[in-house]
Amino acid sequence: MSYSNELIATPDFTGLQNLEVLILRWCKNLVEIHPSIAVLKKLKVLNLYCCESIKSLPSEVEMDALEHLNLVRCSKLKKIPEFSNQMKSLSTLSLRGTAIEKLPSSFEHLVSLTAASINTGRTELFVDMKNLKSLWISGPLAKPRDDWGLLRLFGIRKSDEPCWGLVFSSLYHLRCLESLDLVESDLGDGDIPDDIGCLSSLKRLGLSRNNFVTLPASIKCLSRLESLWLVGCQRLEQLPDLPSNSKLHVYVTDCTSLKRLSDPSNLCDFAFYSVNCITLVEDENWIKTIYSRIVKYAIEGIPEWFNNQTLGHALDVELPLQSCSSWMGIAFCVVFAQPKEILRLLRKQNENWPNLAPREHDGFSIRCLPQTNRNQSTWTTGLFTWPLVSEHLWIFYLPRKECLQEQFLFETYYRLGMNKSKVGLNMVKKCGARLVYKQDLEELKRTLKTLKRTYEYCEEAASSQSRSFDVKEHTRKRQKEDK
């Protein structure tokens, strides 16, 4: 019954007691849900995604078998029902994009809940959810802001001064949490707990579009962390040391105040996405130091280290003989254009889209593909938030085993909305390449070791301030637990 624009009210469900799945996605004119839905005791899935005209649901539900409840983008819904004490099967609760401001006290009956997404509400109710693996919260957590961050988030308090330790016995109840998203939650400095490193199962941490300047050092203890989202944190000035995890992806796009990264010797340990980080490019001494040891800056944007350069988007690379054992692969560097040119051409191609305001699912991408045989595999960056505020470089490495041809072509395009339609606009101005040999990698290793010693010296000189969370002690405890 999804996408039924003529549906205004649901039928009476009294005669459908064996119904297990009810999906009414995108029924935008649906206003009335028949009260009999509340006693469908065998219903397992109720999906009302984007039913934006619904204003209310039954005051109490007794769906004993319900496992998944999706009310995302029911924008006029202000209240959810009370849950019966028999509703112990519900595992996912999705309330993003609703007008719900308060969770019912019967929320504590949902003992099997593993994933929840809400805008605001009584987030302290989540503390005792020992099976919770994914929590997504968006919007200011509470007002006024004089309350400490964790108090507003989970109802956990700091101990009194001067002890000023952290009382985190309740936080350990969330040790199964694998994904925590606090998007646009108005979090400032001190609102993220020093002991966040004790969330030992955490794989995803989403803190995008918040107001903090720094992050707790204990993030380094999140050894299982695979993605750290800091997109649009425009006051963030530096990153703490991050876990040494080859699976880790760090997203700092639009962090316009970011000046400093973590330990530069670890920059090769994870993937790093930093579109529109203008301050980082201008002021980041660590980045400049790395490049000063490996490459020389060229005036036109591509470093001289890339000794094969050309204007435009096509490039030929003469590969060594297969008998050359020291050849490792090819490093590429691509310059793509200023946003004014992109926006002007987009307007020309899209007459019905005059303002070109970026939407949630729009994005920019750039890819490398064989020039002679387009049926061969391509190499593509992730989709970027746009518009870009200046020219950008795409630097990537292609291993020897994937270098199957000597002619390469670089293309850019925009994805417009969720329908995945693409606007192809080749905005590549210049590209360069360099054959990478074993001696290049050895030189890089020596550079990173030098940088690490410099960094450790600077950190030791600045470590006179005591911390309430002992990262080294926590790491030792974690190693013992893992054994």
C-alpha positions in Angstrom: 0.0 0.0 0.0 3.0 2.3 -0.2 2.9 5.5 -2.3 -0.9 5.5 -2.1 -1.6 9.2 -2.4 -5.4 8.7 -2.4 -5.3 6.9 1.0 -6.6 9.2 3.7 -7.6 6.6 6.4 -6.6 3.0 7.0 -9.3 0.3 7.1 -10.5 -1.4 10.3 -7.9 -4.1 11.2 -10.2 -6.0 13.5 -10.5 -9.0 11.1 -6.7 -9.1 10.3 -5.4 -10.5 13.6 -2.8 -12.6 11.7 -1.2 -9.6 9.9 2.6 -9.6 10.4 3.8 -6.8 8.1 2.2 -3.4 7.4 4.1 -1.0 5.1 2.6 2.3 4.3 5.6 4.3 3.0 5.1 7.7 1.4 1.4 7.8 1.9 1.6 11.6 2.2 -2.2 12.2 2.5 -2.8 9.5 5.1 -4.3 11.2 8.2 -6.1 8.6 10.2 -4.8 5.3 11.6 -7.7 3.1 12.8 -7.5 2.4 16.6 -7.7 -1.4 15.9 -4.1 -1.3 14.8 -3.1 -1.1 18.5 -4.1 -4.7 19.2 -2.5 -6.5 16.2 -0.6 -8.9 18.5 1.2 -10.7 15.6 2.3 -7.6 13.8 6.1 -7.7 13.5 6.8 -4.7 11.1 5.0 -1.3 11.1 6.5 1.1 8.6 4.9 4.6 8.2 8.0 6.2 6.6 7.2 9.7 5.3 3.5 9.7 6.1 3.7 13.4 6.8 0.0 14.1 7.4 -0.4 11.7 10.4 -0.8 13.7 13.6 -1.6 11.0 16.1 -1.5 7.3 16.8 -3.5 5.2 19.4 -2.6 6.3 22.9 -1.4 2.8 23.9 -0.3 -0.2 21.8 -0.2 -3.9 22.6 1.7 -5.2 19.6 3.4 -8.0 21.5 5.3 -9.3 18.5 6.3 -6.0 17.0 10.0 -5.9 16.1 10.4 -2.9 13.9 8.6 0.5 14.2 9.5 3.1 11.6 8.0 6.6 11.9 10.8 8.5 10.1 9.6 11.8 8.6 6.1 11.7 10.1 6.7 15.4 10.6 3.4 16.2 12.2 3.5 13.4 14.7 4.0 14.9 18.2 3.4 11.9 20.5 4.1 8.1 20.4 1.9 5.6 22.2 2.6 4.0 25.6 4.2 0.6 25.2 2.7 -2.4 27.0 4.9 -4.4 29.3 4.6 -7.4 26.9 6.3 -5.5 24.0 9.7 -7.2 24.6 10.4 -8.0 21.0 10.9 -4.5 19.6 14.5 -4.2 18.4 14.5 -1.1 16.1 12.7 2.2 16.8 13.1 5.0 14.2 11.7 8.5 15.1 13.9 10.8 13.0 12.2 13.8 11.4 9.1 13.7 13.7 7.8 16.4 16.1 8.0 14.0 19.0 9.6 15.9 22.0 9.1 13.3 24.8 9.5 9.6 25.1 6.9 7.8 27.3 7.9 6.4 30.6 6.9 2.9 29.4 9.9 3.1 27.1 11.7 1.1 29.7 9.7 -2.0 28.7 11.6 -2.2 25.4 14.3 -4.4 26.8 15.3 -5.9 23.4 15.9 -2.6 21.7 19.1 -2.7 19.7 18.7 0.4 17.5 17.0 3.7 18.0 16.9 7.1 16.3 15.3 10.2 17.8 15.3 13.9 17.5 15.2 14.9 21.2 13.7 13.5 24.3 14.5 11.8 27.6 17.7 10.3 26.4 18.6 9.2 29.9 16.1 6.3 29.3 18.7 4.7 27.1 21.3 4.2 29.9 19.8 0.8 31.0 19.4 -0.5 27.4 22.1 -3.1 27.7 21.4 -4.5 24.3 21.5 -1.2 22.5 24.0 -1.2 19.6 23.0 1.9 17.6 21.8 5.3 18.9 21.2 8.3 16.6 20.2 11.6 18.2 19.7 14.9 16.4 18.8 18.4 17.7 19.6 20.2 20.9 19.5 17.7 23.8 18.2 20.1 26.4 18.1 23.7 27.6 19.5 25.6 29.4 23.1 24.8 28.5 24.4 25.2 32.0 23.9 21.4 32.5 27.0 19.3 31.8 26.9 17.4 28.5 26.4 13.9 29.9 23.8 15.0 32.4 21.8 16.3 29.4 22.5 13.2 27.4 22.3 10.2 29.7 21.5 11.6 33.1 25.0 10.9 34.4 26.7 13.5 36.6 30.3 14.5 37.4 31.5 14.1 40.9 31.8 17.2 43.1 34.9 19.3 43.0 37.7 19.2 43.9 37.7 15.4 43.2 36.3 16.1 39.7 36.5 12.5 38.7 33.8 11.1 36.5 31.1 8.8 37.7 30.6 6.5 34.8 29.3 3.2 36.1 26.1 3.8 34.1 28.1 4.5 30.9 29.5 1.1 31.0 26.0 -0.3 30.6 26.4 0.9 27.0 29.4 -1.3 26.3 27.5 -3.0 23.5 27.0 0.3 21.7 28.5 0.0 18.2 27.1 3.2 16.6 26.5 6.6 18.3 25.3 9.6 16.3 24.8 13.0 18.0 24.2 15.1 14.9 23.4 18.8 15.4 23.1 18.3 19.2 24.5 21.7 20.1 27.5 20.0 21.8 30.2 22.4 22.9 33.6 21.9 24.7 33.1 19.7 27.8 29.8 18.2 26.6 31.5 15.0 25.3 32.7 13.0 28.3 36.4 12.4 28.9 35.5 8.7 29.4 34.0 8.2 26.0 36.9 5.8 25.4 35.2 3.2 27.6 32.7 2.5 24.9 34.8 -0.5 23.8 32.5 -1.8 21.1 32.0 1.5 19.3 32.5 1.3 15.5 30.8 4.5 14.4 30.9 7.9 16.1 28.9 10.7 14.5 29.5 14.2 15.9 28.8 16.3 12.8 27.6 19.9 12.9 28.3 20.6 16.6 30.1 23.5 18.3 33.1 22.0 20.2 36.7 23.2 19.6 38.5 20.1 20.7 37.7 16.4 21.4 38.5 14.2 24.4 41.9 12.4 24.3 40.3 9.1 25.2 38.9 8.7 21.6 42.3 7.1 21.0 41.1 4.1 23.1 38.2 3.3 20.7 40.2 0.5 19.2 37.3 -0.8 17.1 36.3 2.6 15.7 35.8 2.4 11.9 34.2 5.8 11.1 34.5 9.2 12.8 32.1 11.8 11.4 32.9 15.5 12.2 31.4 17.1 9.0 30.5 20.7 9.5 32.0 21.2 12.9 33.1 24.7 12.0 34.7 25.5 15.4 36.8 22.4 15.6 40.5 23.4 15.6 42.4 20.1 16.2 42.0 16.4 16.3 43.2 14.2 19.1 45.4 11.2 18.5 43.2 8.6 16.8 43.1 4.8 17.1 45.6 2.9 14.9 43.1 1.1 12.9 43.5 0.5 9.1 39.6 0.4 8.8 39.2 3.9 10.3 37.7 6.6 8.0 37.7 10.2 9.3 35.4 12.8 7.8 36.2 16.4 8.5 34.6 18.0 5.4 33.6 21.7 6.0 35.6 21.9 9.3 36.7 25.4 8.3 38.6 26.1 11.5 40.6 22.9 11.6 44.3 23.7 12.1 45.9 20.6 13.4 45.7 16.9 12.8 46.6 14.1 15.2 50.1 12.5 15.3 51.3 12.9 11.7 53.2 9.7 11.8 49.8 7.9 12.0 48.2 9.7 9.0 48.8 6.7 6.8 46.9 4.5 9.2 43.5 5.6 8.2 41.4 7.2 5.4 41.0 11.0 5.8 38.3 13.1 4.0 38.9 16.9 4.3 37.0 18.8 1.6 36.8 22.6 2.3 39.3 22.5 5.2 40.8 25.8 4.1 42.5 26.7 7.4 44.2 23.2 7.5 45.7 23.8 4.1 46.9 27.3 5.0 48.2 26.7 8.6 48.8 23.0 9.1 52.5 22.7 9.8 52.3 19.0 10.0 51.0 18.7 6.5 53.6 21.2 5.2 56.4 19.3 7.0 55.4 16.0 5.3 55.2 17.6 1.9 58.5 19.5 2.4 60.2 16.2 2.9 58.6 14.4 0.0 57.6 17.0 -2.6 58.1 20.6 -3.6 55.1 22.8 -4.0 54.4 24.0 -7.6 52.9 27.4 -8.1 50.0 26.0 -10.2 48.9 23.5 -7.5 50.5 20.1 -8.4 53.7 19.4 -6.5 56.9 19.0 -8.6 57.3 15.5 -7.1 54.6 14.4 -9.7 57.1 14.6 -12.6 54.6 13.7 -15.3 52.2 16.6 -15.6 49.7 17.8 -18.2 46.9 20.3 -18.7 43.4 18.9 -19.1 42.0 15.6 -18.0 43.9 12.9 -19.9 47.3 11.6 -19.0 49.8 9.0 -20.5 52.1 7.1 -18.2 54.9 5.0 -19.6 55.1 1.9 -17.4 58.5 0.2 -16.6 59.2 -3.3 -17.9 57.6 -6.2 -16.0 61.1 -7.3 -15.1 61.6 -4.2 -12.9 61.0 -5.6 -9.4 61.4 -2.3 -7.5 58.4 -0.6 -9.2 55.4 -0.5 -6.8 52.7 1.5 -8.6 51.6 5.0 -9.7 50.8 8.1 -7.6 48.3 10.5 -9.2 47.4 14.1 -8.5 44.4 15.9 -10.0 43.4 19.5 -9.8 39.7 20.2 -10.2 38.0 23.6 -10.8 36.6 26.4 -8.8 32.9 26.3 -7.7 31.9 29.3 -9.7 32.6 27.6 -13.0 30.8 24.4 -11.8 27.7 26.3 -10.6 27.6 28.4 -13.8 27.6 25.3 -16.0 25.1 23.5 -13.8 22.7 26.4 -14.1 23.1 26.2 -17.9 22.3 22.5 -18.0 19.5 22.7 -15.4 17.1 25.5 -16.3 14.5 24.2 -13.8 17.0 24.4 -11.0 18.0 28.1 -10.8 19.1 28.5 -7.2 21.3 25.3 -7.1 21.0 25.1 -3.3 22.7 21.8 -2.3 20.2 19.2 -1.0 20.7 16.4 1.4 21.6 13.7 -1.1 23.5 15.8 -3.7 27.2 15.1 -4.1 30.3 15.6 -6.2 32.6 12.8 -7.3 35.7 12.3 -9.4 36.9 9.1 -11.0 39.9 7.7 -13.0 39.2 5.3 -15.8 41.2 3.7 -18.6 41.3 6.0 -21.7 41.3 3.3 -24.3 39.0 0.7 -22.8 36.2 2.1 -20.6 34.9 -1.4 -19.8 37.9 -1.9 -17.5 37.6 -1.1 -13.9 37.5 2.5 -12.6 38.8 4.1 -9.4 36.4 6.6 -7.8 36.5 8.9 -4.8 33.7 9.0 -2.3 30.9 11.5 -2.9 31.7 15.0 -1.5 29.4 17.6 0.0 29.4 20.6 -2.3 29.8 23.3 -3.5 33.5 23.3 -3.0 34.8 26.7 -1.8 38.1 26.6 -3.8 40.2 24.4 -6.1 40.9 21.0 -4.6 43.5 18.2 -5.2 42.7 14.5 -5.5 45.8 12.5 -4.7 45.6 8.7 -4.9 47.8 5.6 -5.3 47.2 2.8 -7.8 49.0 -0.4 -7.0 51.1 -2.1 -9.7 48.8 -5.1 -10.1 46.0 -2.7 -11.1 48.0 -0.7 -13.7 46.8 -2.5 -16.8 47.2 0.4 -19.3 49.3 3.5 -19.9 46.5 6.0 -20.7 44.3 7.4 -18.0 41.2 9.7 -18.1 39.8 11.7 -15.2 36.1 12.7 -15.0 34.0 14.7 -12.6 30.2 14.6 -12.1 27.5 15.6 -9.8 24.8 13.3 -8.4 21.5 15.2 -8.0 19.2 13.9 -5.3 18.4 10.3 -4.3 17.4 9.3 -7.9 21.1 9.0 -8.7 20.8 11.1 -11.8 24.2 12.5 -12.8 25.4 15.7 -14.4 28.7 15.1 -16.1 30.9 18.2 -16.1 34.6 17.7 -16.7 36.2 20.2 -14.3 39.7 18.7 -14.2 42.2 21.4 -15.0 45.4 19.6 -14.6 46.7 16.2 -13.7 50.0 14.6 -12.8 51.6 11.2 -12.0 54.7 9.6 -10.7 56.0 6.1 -10.8 56.5 4.9 -7.2 59.5 2.7 -6.4 60.6 1.0 -3.2 63.1 3.7 -2.4 60.2 6.3 -2.3 58.4 4.3 0.3 61.6 4.0 2.4 62.1 7.7 2.3 58.5 8.2 3.4 59.0 5.9 6.4 62.1 7.8 7.5 60.1 11.1 7.2 57.3 9.8 9.3 59.6 8.5 12.0 61.2 12.0 12.2 57.8 13.6 12.5 56.8 11.2 15.2 59.8 12.0 17.3 59.1 15.8 16.8 55.5 15.3 17.7 56.2 13.2 20.9 58.7 15.9 22.0 56.0 18.6 21.6 53.4 16.5 23.3 55.7 15.8 26.3 56.4 19.5 26.7 52.7 20.2 26.7 51.6 17.4 29.0 52.1 19.2 32.3 48.3 19.4 32.7 46.7 16.4 34.4 43.9 14.6 32.8 40.9 13.0 34.6 41.0 10.1 32.2 44.2 8.1 32.1 44.5 6.9 28.5 47.5 4.6 29.0 45.9 3.0 32.1 42.7 2.4 30.2 44.7 0.9 27.3 46.5 -1.5 29.6 43.1 -2.6 31.1 41.6 -3.1 27.6 44.6 -5.2 26.6 44.1 -7.5 29.6 40.4 -7.8 28.9 41.1 -8.7 25.2 43.5 -11.5 26.4 
